[in-house]
Every structure is written in C-alpha cells, then in structure tokens.
Amino acid sequence: MSGRNKTREGFLLTEMTVSLIIMAILIAGLAMSLHGSAKFNRYQLVRQKCIAAAQAELESMAATGGPIPDEDFARLWPNISVSTAKSPGTGQWSSMQLVEVTAAGKSFRKEVKIQLSRYFPGDSPPAEGK
C-alpha cells in the first residue's frame, strides 16, 4: 500500500458516524415534534368535548327545564365534569334568570375549563343542576 491510501483509511468510518449522528438528531427532533402535536390535538379534543357538554346542558335546561341526568351525562361525556350556577338577571335582563354552565376536563397535565351562559325567561329558574 502506498502512503497516500493509508492516510484515508478512517475517512469512510468517520463519514458514516457523522451521518448516523445527524440522522439520529433529525429522528429525535421529529419524535419531539410529533409528541407536541399529539398533546395539542388531545387538548383540542378535550376542549371540544367540554363545549359540547356545556351546550347540551344548556339546551337540556331550555327544552326540559332540567339538566341532563347524571348517568346519561357520564355515559355521553366520560372524564368531563359539569357544574351550573344560577343568578337573577341584571339591567335590561332583570326579569330573566342567568344560568352559567362550567364544563371541565383534563388533557395530560393541563386542565380545560369552558364556561357558557344563557338567559332563561321568567322568574322561575330551571331545575337545579349538578
């Protein structure tokens, strides 16, 4: 072997090592990106469920005068809790009843809380909620 070939013996090994390290960094970055995207999508799903549950609770009060029964609510929206608060209307809505529904759920370590409100006509409030 000539002296020229001996100086380049480790070049292929070095090139392969650097290529593998760069590929490992790219794959790790992709994995972290996918995990962040999954967390965001999970948060949005729980938020959408909370909105649906709160809207359904308000619509149930408007249609039937009472909240959705507990067993039906737990079947429709597992891992979502809902609470209602009632207060008399103020100002131009003084003859109405304000009902505020708060739906809460958990997405990973983050808590999702949605509050919707609606005025109901008349002095008699809808039946008490959860």
Backbone torsions as a table, in degrees:
resi	resn	phi	psi	omega
1	MET	NA	143.9	178.9
2	SER	-85.4	165.4	179.9
3	GLY	-66.1	-28.5	-178.9
4	ARG	-66.7	-41.5	-179.2
5	ASN	-71.9	-31.8	-179.2
6	LYS	-66.9	-30.4	-178.6
7	THR	-74.6	-17.7	-177.7
8	ARG	-106.9	13.2	-176.8
9	GLU	-64.7	-36.8	-177.2
10	GLY	-91.8	3.2	-176.4
11	PHE	-65.7	-44.5	-179.1
12	LEU	-63.0	-43.1	178.5
13	LEU	-62.2	-43.6	179.1
14	THR	-64.6	-43.2	179.9
15	GLU	-62.8	-43.0	178.5
16	MET	-65.3	-40.2	179.2
17	THR	-63.2	-46.8	179.0
18	VAL	-62.9	-41.2	178.9
19	SER	-62.2	-43.5	179.2
20	LEU	-65.9	-38.2	178.4
21	ILE	-65.1	-43.9	178.5
22	ILE	-62.4	-42.3	178.0
23	MET	-64.5	-38.7	178.1
24	ALA	-63.5	-41.0	178.0
25	ILE	-64.0	-43.0	178.7
26	LEU	-63.8	-41.6	179.4
27	ILE	-67.4	-40.0	177.5
28	ALA	-64.0	-40.9	177.0
29	GLY	-63.1	-40.3	177.4
30	LEU	-64.5	-42.5	178.9
31	ALA	-62.7	-42.4	178.6
32	MET	-65.2	-38.4	178.4
33	SER	-64.1	-43.4	179.0
34	LEU	-65.5	-38.3	178.0
35	HIS	-64.5	-43.0	177.8
36	GLY	-63.2	-38.9	177.9
37	SER	-66.3	-40.4	178.4
38	ALA	-64.0	-40.9	178.5
39	LYS	-64.1	-42.7	179.0
40	PHE	-63.6	-44.1	179.7
41	ASN	-64.4	-38.5	177.8
42	ARG	-64.4	-41.2	177.6
43	TYR	-61.5	-44.4	-179.7
44	GLN	-65.1	-36.3	177.8
45	LEU	-65.5	-45.3	179.4
46	VAL	-65.1	-39.3	177.4
47	ARG	-61.6	-43.2	179.0
48	GLN	-64.2	-40.0	177.4
49	LYS	-64.1	-40.2	178.7
50	CYS	-63.8	-42.7	178.6
51	ILE	-62.9	-44.9	179.7
52	ALA	-62.3	-41.9	-179.5
53	ALA	-65.9	-43.3	-180.0
54	ALA	-66.7	-42.3	177.8
55	GLN	-63.4	-41.7	179.3
56	ALA	-64.4	-37.9	178.7
57	GLU	-64.1	-44.6	177.8
58	LEU	-64.3	-41.9	179.7
59	GLU	-66.6	-36.1	176.5
60	SER	-63.9	-41.6	178.1
61	MET	-65.4	-36.0	179.5
62	ALA	-71.7	-39.4	-175.1
63	ALA	-82.5	-43.2	-173.7
64	THR	-109.3	-13.5	-176.9
65	GLY	86.2	0.2	-179.3
66	GLY	-144.9	168.1	-179.4
67	PRO	-76.0	169.7	175.0
68	ILE	-67.3	134.5	178.9
69	PRO	-56.8	147.5	-175.7
70	ASP	-55.9	-44.3	-177.3
71	GLU	-67.4	-35.7	176.5
72	ASP	-69.5	-40.3	179.9
73	PHE	-63.3	-43.8	180.0
74	ALA	-65.5	-32.8	178.3
75	ARG	-72.7	-40.2	-177.6
76	LEU	-76.0	-41.0	-176.9
77	TRP	-130.3	76.9	176.5
78	PRO	-66.3	148.2	179.6
79	ASN	68.5	13.3	174.8
80	ILE	-117.6	132.4	176.3
81	SER	-114.2	150.6	-177.5
82	VAL	-135.7	144.5	175.4
83	SER	-138.5	150.7	-179.6
84	THR	-122.6	148.9	175.1
85	ALA	-135.2	136.6	-178.7
86	LYS	-118.9	142.9	177.1
87	SER	-152.0	155.1	178.4
88	PRO	-70.6	150.2	178.8
89	GLY	-69.5	157.2	178.9
90	THR	-122.9	157.7	177.3
91	GLY	65.7	-131.3	-177.6
92	GLN	-69.8	-10.7	177.7
93	TRP	-103.0	22.8	-175.1
94	SER	-64.7	-22.9	178.8
95	SER	-88.5	5.1	-177.3
96	MET	-115.3	169.1	179.9
97	GLN	-112.3	127.1	177.7
98	LEU	-92.6	125.4	177.4
99	VAL	-116.8	124.5	178.1
100	GLU	-112.4	126.8	179.9
101	VAL	-112.9	127.4	177.6
102	THR	-115.8	121.1	176.9
103	ALA	-109.7	136.0	-177.9
104	ALA	-133.9	144.5	177.0
105	GLY	-149.1	174.3	-177.9
106	LYS	-124.8	134.5	176.4
107	SER	-124.7	108.5	-172.0
108	PHE	53.4	-117.8	179.3
109	ARG	-97.7	-4.0	-175.4
110	LYS	-93.8	135.7	176.8
111	GLU	-94.4	134.3	177.9
112	VAL	-106.1	126.8	-180.0
113	LYS	-134.4	124.4	-179.9
114	ILE	-121.2	133.4	177.8
115	GLN	-124.0	124.0	176.3
116	LEU	-121.2	148.6	179.9
117	SER	-136.8	157.5	-178.5
118	ARG	-156.1	144.2	174.8
119	TYR	-92.1	137.0	176.1
120	PHE	-113.7	139.6	-178.0
121	PRO	-72.4	157.3	174.3
122	GLY	90.2	162.9	179.5
123	ASP	-81.5	-26.0	-178.2
124	SER	-84.0	119.4	-179.1
125	PRO	-73.3	158.6	172.6
126	PRO	-62.1	163.2	-178.8
127	ALA	-56.2	151.9	-179.4
128	GLU	-61.4	143.8	-178.0
129	GLY	-98.9	-162.7	-178.2
130	LYS	-74.6	NA	NA
